[in-house]
Amino acid sequence: MHSQDAQAPLAPTSAGNLPLDDNWRKSIPAQVFLNHFFAMDYHIHHQNDLFDIAKFPVFQQFYGQVTDESRKALEKLLLNSWSAEYALRITPVVNDEQYLQSSLHWTFPQAYYSALFSARAFLAVQGINVSNEELIRKRIGNAVVRGYYPASIGYYALGPINSYRIQRLPMSKRFSVASKTDLLLPSRAASAQAELAQFLKTTRDQRVKALRNAIQTNPKTALRSPKTGEILQKFSVEQYKQLAKQIGYTTYFDMLSRLRISSTNREIERFVDSEIDVKLFHQSLVSIVAHVNSVHEAYIAKALGIQAYRQLVAKLPSYLQESFVRERMNTVIVPMLEGPQTDQEPYLQMAA
């Protein structure tokens, strides 16, 4: 669990409350990004609700559609997810700040792709075989809204730009991130929820703008003025409502997809050259990915049956078999499926 009073490093400030240090100013976007993911991790730890899944009717009634052929595909998806998570976890073994900084080139995509393959496996066990990321995003969005996920990652945003509705972050209204100029890491449940609400909002903004650009830059799809026939420069409220419908929900999965900026995008350099706590960022990502993957693995094990799931793990390469995969199976998956439903306290401690 994180220290309750963890704080981001603060730069010296001038009378106008602006950082004097130019490097710090350049680090602001990276610090905001770290704050978002730290808040996500903080919320997961604070909710401590992984074992709540066992009580969900949707979990208790979850049965898979697995054939011999689909089992092979499922095993491959899980192997991809676990391999990416393994690679993500071993990075900080090198205790070198500079190395950790440059490792963001691969740790960002590793975190995202581990969760992506895990999500695909969760869908595949239900007989939904999709590789298109937009379709995966929509399917996972629907699963979030329908209550497949615990509260720790069950929040979402919907609605058109300028009037988003943020669901399942009840404390976020009491605390405005917009007024927070100090860039401190969230240190209370309310500030973490407010940070997550802000993260949902900026992520949804990006999606709306990207979709709008995609539509408007293609002459075949572009919306035009009924009077002049010219391509519209401004959208009406109604047109934004249509975009919102096309996008669906914005969830934890969209937030993780922000990590795809990776080495293909110059934006990654802002993180590599910044003065943020890279180790803390990495710890947050490892923790978030472990939590998301645990949820998916619980459903997959429920669908396969615990014996078949044990056999699947037993077939893994030894570096994975003897790692977090087996530990998670023994401390999370098995207790969730076999443990006494009435007395889950011992297991709850392990989930932290």
C-alpha positions in Angstrom: 0.0 0.0 0.0 1.2 3.5 -0.7 2.2 5.8 2.0 -0.8 8.0 2.7 1.2 11.2 2.5 3.3 10.5 -0.6 3.9 13.7 -2.4 5.4 14.7 -5.7 8.6 16.7 -5.5 8.0 20.4 -5.5 10.0 22.9 -7.4 11.0 26.2 -5.9 8.3 28.7 -6.6 8.4 32.4 -7.3 6.1 35.0 -5.8 3.7 34.5 -8.7 3.5 30.8 -7.7 5.1 29.7 -11.0 8.1 27.3 -10.8 11.4 29.1 -11.4 13.1 26.0 -12.7 12.6 25.6 -16.4 13.2 21.8 -16.2 10.4 21.6 -13.7 8.0 23.6 -16.0 8.8 21.2 -18.9 8.1 18.3 -16.5 4.5 19.5 -15.7 2.7 17.3 -18.4 4.7 14.3 -17.3 3.9 15.0 -13.6 0.1 15.3 -14.4 0.3 12.0 -16.2 2.0 10.4 -13.2 -0.6 11.9 -10.9 -3.4 10.3 -13.0 -1.9 6.8 -12.9 -0.9 7.2 -9.2 -4.5 8.1 -8.5 -5.7 5.0 -10.4 -3.4 2.8 -8.3 -4.3 4.7 -5.0 -8.0 4.1 -5.7 -7.4 0.4 -6.3 -5.6 0.0 -3.0 -8.1 2.2 -1.1 -11.1 0.2 -2.4 -9.3 -3.2 -1.8 -12.2 -4.9 -3.5 -10.8 -7.6 -5.7 -12.5 -10.4 -3.8 -15.9 -8.7 -4.1 -16.1 -10.2 -7.6 -16.8 -13.6 -6.1 -20.1 -12.2 -4.8 -21.2 -10.7 -8.1 -24.2 -12.5 -9.7 -22.6 -11.9 -13.1 -19.5 -13.7 -11.8 -21.4 -16.6 -10.2 -23.3 -17.1 -13.5 -20.3 -16.7 -15.7 -19.8 -19.7 -18.0 -17.4 -19.8 -20.9 -17.7 -21.1 -24.4 -14.5 -23.0 -24.8 -13.7 -25.5 -27.5 -10.4 -27.3 -28.1 -9.6 -24.8 -30.8 -10.6 -21.7 -28.9 -8.6 -23.0 -25.9 -5.4 -22.8 -27.9 -6.2 -19.2 -28.9 -7.0 -18.4 -25.3 -3.7 -19.8 -24.1 -1.8 -17.7 -26.6 -3.6 -14.5 -25.5 -2.8 -15.2 -21.8 0.8 -16.0 -22.7 1.1 -12.7 -24.5 -0.5 -10.9 -21.5 1.7 -12.6 -18.9 4.9 -12.1 -21.0 4.3 -8.4 -21.2 3.5 -8.2 -17.5 6.7 -10.2 -16.7 8.8 -7.8 -18.8 7.1 -4.8 -17.1 7.9 -6.3 -13.6 11.5 -7.0 -14.2 12.5 -3.5 -15.4 13.1 -1.9 -11.9 15.4 -4.7 -10.9 18.0 -2.4 -12.5 18.3 0.2 -9.8 19.4 3.0 -12.0 17.4 6.2 -12.4 18.7 7.0 -15.9 17.9 3.5 -17.1 14.4 3.6 -15.6 13.9 6.9 -17.3 14.7 5.6 -20.7 12.8 2.4 -20.1 9.6 4.3 -20.4 9.9 3.7 -24.1 9.0 0.1 -23.5 7.3 0.0 -20.0 4.4 2.2 -21.3 3.4 -0.1 -24.1 4.1 -3.2 -22.0 1.6 -2.1 -19.4 -1.0 -1.4 -22.1 -0.5 -4.5 -24.2 -0.5 -6.8 -21.1 -4.0 -5.4 -20.2 -5.1 -5.5 -23.8 -4.2 -9.2 -24.3 -5.8 -10.0 -20.9 -9.0 -8.2 -22.0 -9.0 -10.1 -25.3 -8.7 -13.4 -23.3 -11.6 -12.3 -21.0 -13.7 -11.7 -24.2 -12.4 -14.9 -25.9 -13.6 -17.1 -23.1 -17.1 -15.7 -23.7 -16.8 -16.7 -27.4 -16.1 -13.1 -28.5 -13.0 -13.1 -30.7 -12.0 -9.6 -31.6 -8.6 -8.2 -32.3 -9.6 -4.7 -33.5 -8.7 -2.4 -30.6 -11.7 -0.1 -31.1 -14.1 -3.1 -30.8 -12.2 -4.4 -27.8 -12.5 -0.9 -26.2 -16.3 -0.9 -26.8 -16.8 -4.4 -25.5 -14.8 -3.7 -22.4 -16.7 -0.4 -21.9 -20.0 -2.3 -22.0 -18.6 -4.9 -19.5 -17.6 -2.0 -17.1 -21.1 -0.5 -17.3 -22.8 -3.9 -16.9 -20.9 -4.4 -13.6 -18.3 -7.0 -14.4 -15.6 -5.0 -12.7 -15.2 -4.1 -9.0 -15.6 -0.4 -8.0 -11.8 0.0 -8.0 -11.9 0.1 -11.9 -15.6 0.2 -12.5 -16.0 3.9 -13.1 -16.7 5.5 -16.5 -17.7 8.6 -18.4 -20.4 9.1 -21.0 -22.2 12.0 -22.8 -21.2 14.7 -25.2 -18.3 17.2 -24.8 -18.9 19.9 -22.2 -21.6 17.8 -20.5 -19.9 14.5 -19.6 -21.4 12.4 -16.8 -18.8 10.7 -14.6 -20.3 7.6 -13.0 -19.1 5.6 -9.9 -16.7 8.2 -8.5 -19.0 9.6 -5.8 -16.3 11.6 -4.0 -14.9 13.4 -7.0 -17.5 16.2 -6.9 -16.3 17.4 -3.6 -12.8 18.1 -4.8 -11.8 20.1 -7.9 -8.6 19.1 -9.6 -8.9 22.3 -11.8 -8.2 24.4 -8.7 -5.2 22.2 -7.8 -2.1 24.0 -9.0 0.5 22.5 -6.7 0.8 19.2 -8.7 0.9 17.2 -5.5 0.1 13.5 -5.8 -3.4 12.7 -4.4 -3.2 11.7 -0.8 -6.9 11.2 0.1 -9.7 9.1 -1.4 -11.5 12.2 -2.5 -8.6 13.8 -4.3 -7.7 10.4 -6.0 -11.3 10.2 -7.3 -11.2 13.8 -8.5 -7.9 13.0 -10.3 -9.6 10.0 -11.9 -12.6 12.1 -13.0 -10.2 14.6 -14.6 -8.3 11.7 -16.3 -11.6 10.3 -17.7 -12.5 13.8 -19.0 -9.2 14.5 -20.8 -9.2 11.0 -22.2 -12.8 11.4 -23.5 -11.9 14.8 -24.9 -9.1 13.2 -26.9 -11.4 10.5 -28.3 -14.1 13.0 -29.3 -11.6 15.3 -31.1 -9.9 12.4 -32.8 -13.2 11.0 -34.1 -14.3 14.5 -35.2 -11.1 15.0 -37.1 -11.4 11.5 -38.7 -14.9 12.4 -39.9 -14.2 15.9 -41.0 -10.9 15.3 -42.8 -12.6 12.7 -45.1 -14.6 14.4 -47.8 -16.9 11.4 -48.0 -17.9 11.4 -44.3 -17.5 15.1 -43.5 -20.6 16.9 -42.2 -21.4 20.0 -44.3 -23.4 23.1 -44.0 -26.9 22.6 -45.5 -26.7 26.2 -46.8 -23.3 26.4 -48.4 -22.2 22.7 -48.7 -18.9 23.7 -47.1 -17.3 21.3 -44.6 -18.4 22.4 -41.1 -15.8 24.1 -38.9 -18.0 24.0 -35.8 -20.2 21.3 -34.5 -23.7 21.8 -32.9 -24.7 20.2 -29.6 -26.7 17.6 -31.5 -23.7 16.7 -33.6 -21.6 16.2 -30.5 -24.3 14.0 -29.1 -24.0 11.8 -32.2 -20.2 11.6 -31.7 -20.7 10.6 -28.0 -23.0 7.7 -29.1 -20.4 6.5 -31.6 -17.6 6.6 -28.9 -19.6 4.7 -26.3 -18.2 4.8 -22.8 -14.8 6.0 -21.5 -13.3 3.6 -19.0 -10.1 2.4 -17.3 -9.3 0.7 -20.6 -9.2 4.0 -22.5 -7.0 5.5 -19.7 -4.5 2.6 -20.1 -4.6 3.1 -23.9 -3.1 6.6 -23.3 0.2 4.6 -22.6 0.3 3.7 -26.3 2.1 6.9 -27.0 5.3 4.8 -26.7 8.4 5.3 -28.8 6.4 5.9 -32.0 5.3 9.3 -30.7 7.5 12.2 -29.8 5.4 12.8 -26.7 7.3 10.0 -25.0 10.4 12.3 -24.9 8.5 14.6 -22.5 8.5 11.8 -20.0 12.0 10.6 -20.6 13.5 14.1 -20.2 11.3 15.1 -17.2 12.1 15.3 -13.5 9.3 13.0 -12.3 9.6 10.1 -9.9 10.0 7.3 -12.6 10.2 4.6 -10.0 6.8 5.6 -8.5 5.3 5.7 -12.0 6.6 2.2 -12.7 5.3 0.8 -9.4 1.8 2.3 -10.1 1.8 0.7 -13.6 2.8 -2.7 -12.2 0.1 -2.5 -9.6 -2.7 -1.4 -12.0 -1.8 -4.1 -14.6 -1.7 -6.8 -11.9 -5.2 -5.7 -10.7 -6.8 -5.5 -14.1 -5.3 -8.9 -15.1 -6.4 -10.5 -11.8 -10.0 -9.5 -12.6 -9.9 -11.0 -16.1 -8.0 -14.2 -14.9 -10.7 -14.8 -12.2 -13.4 -14.8 -14.9 -11.3 -17.0 -17.2 -10.6 -19.5 -14.4 -14.3 -19.5 -13.5 -15.2 -20.3 -17.1 -12.6 -23.0 -17.6 -12.9 -24.5 -14.1 -10.0 -24.4 -11.6 -8.5 -27.7 -12.7 -8.3 -26.7 -16.3 -6.9 -23.3 -15.3 -4.2 -25.1 -13.2 -3.3 -27.2 -16.2 -3.0 -24.1 -18.4 -0.6 -22.5 -15.9 1.4 -25.8 -15.6 2.1 -25.7 -19.4 3.7 -22.2 -19.2 7.4 -21.7 -19.7 9.2 -22.0 -16.3 10.1 -18.3 -16.0 6.4 -17.5 -16.0 5.2 -20.6 -14.1 7.4 -19.9 -11.1 6.5 -16.2 -11.1 3.6 -13.9 -10.3 1.3 -16.1 -12.4 1.4 -19.0 -10.0 1.4 -16.7 -7.0 -1.7 -14.9 -8.2 -3.4 -18.3 -9.0 -2.7 -19.5 -5.4 -3.5 -16.2 -3.5 -6.3 -14.8 -5.6 -7.9 -17.2 -8.2 -8.0 -20.4 -6.1 -9.4 -18.7 -2.9 -11.9 -16.8 -5.0 -13.2 -20.0 -6.7 -12.7 -22.5 -4.0 -12.5 -20.5 -0.8 -15.3 -20.5 1.7 -17.7 -17.8 0.5 -18.6 -16.9 4.1 -15.2 -16.3 5.4 -13.0 -14.3 3.0 -11.2 -12.2 5.5 -7.8 -14.0 5.2 -7.9 -13.7 1.5 -8.8 -10.0 1.5 -5.5 -9.3 3.2 -3.6 -10.9 0.3 -5.4 -8.8 -2.3 -3.8 -5.6 -1.0 
